[in-house]
Amino acid sequence: MECLARDVADVSKWGIYRLGDLRPGQMGEGEARFWPYGGGVYSPFDGDWDLPRGAAVAVVLLCRDALQRYFRFAYWRPAGIPDDDRSLSGLDADISEITENHPIHDAWAREPLVWE
């Protein structure tokens, strides 16, 4: 599982925390990797979400299962709250799956820096 988080004040700054393979109920040890300017990864944070004005997706969790389905869970930070307030609100889960009707994964599921 990959956890990506970005600085809402400067969306070019983000980092990855990798948890590896987890089974239900397991807690994992991870490895954090941070890039000061984002390294060009933006698609995991993008989507057709209906966010309030000024709000931005701050955290995404990305994972894939044995059937090669890619899942994305997003959390957004409300606009206009103090910097020390860590409020996050969850968004509906997103899935990218190769099928006859959908032959390619969504951009966030093909992000090379996330899945390398």
Secondary structure in CASP SS format (residue, H / E / C, confidence):
PFRMAT SS
TARGET T0000
AUTHOR 0000-0000-0000
METHOD secondary structure of the structure
MODEL  1
M C 1.00
E E 1.00
C E 1.00
L E 1.00
A E 1.00
R E 1.00
D E 1.00
V C 1.00
A C 1.00
D E 1.00
V E 1.00
S E 1.00
K E 1.00
W E 1.00
G E 1.00
I E 1.00
Y E 1.00
R E 1.00
L C 1.00
G C 1.00
D C 1.00
L C 1.00
R C 1.00
P C 1.00
G C 1.00
Q C 1.00
M C 1.00
G C 1.00
E C 1.00
G C 1.00
E E 1.00
A E 1.00
R E 1.00
F E 1.00
W E 1.00
P C 1.00
Y C 1.00
G H 1.00
G H 1.00
G H 1.00
V C 1.00
Y C 1.00
S H 1.00
P H 1.00
F H 1.00
D C 1.00
G C 1.00
D C 1.00
W C 1.00
D C 1.00
L C 1.00
P C 1.00
R C 1.00
G C 1.00
A C 1.00
A E 1.00
V E 1.00
A E 1.00
V E 1.00
V E 1.00
L E 1.00
L E 1.00
C E 1.00
R E 1.00
D C 1.00
A C 1.00
L C 1.00
Q C 1.00
R C 1.00
Y E 1.00
F E 1.00
R E 1.00
F E 1.00
A E 1.00
Y E 1.00
W E 1.00
R E 1.00
P C 1.00
A C 1.00
G C 1.00
I C 1.00
P C 1.00
D C 1.00
D C 1.00
D C 1.00
R C 1.00
S C 1.00
L C 1.00
S E 1.00
G E 1.00
L C 1.00
D C 1.00
A C 1.00
D E 1.00
I E 1.00
S E 1.00
E C 1.00
I C 1.00
T C 1.00
E C 1.00
N C 1.00
H C 1.00
P C 1.00
I C 1.00
H C 1.00
D C 1.00
A H 1.00
W H 1.00
A H 1.00
R H 1.00
E C 1.00
P H 1.00
L H 1.00
V H 1.00
W H 1.00
E C 1.00
END
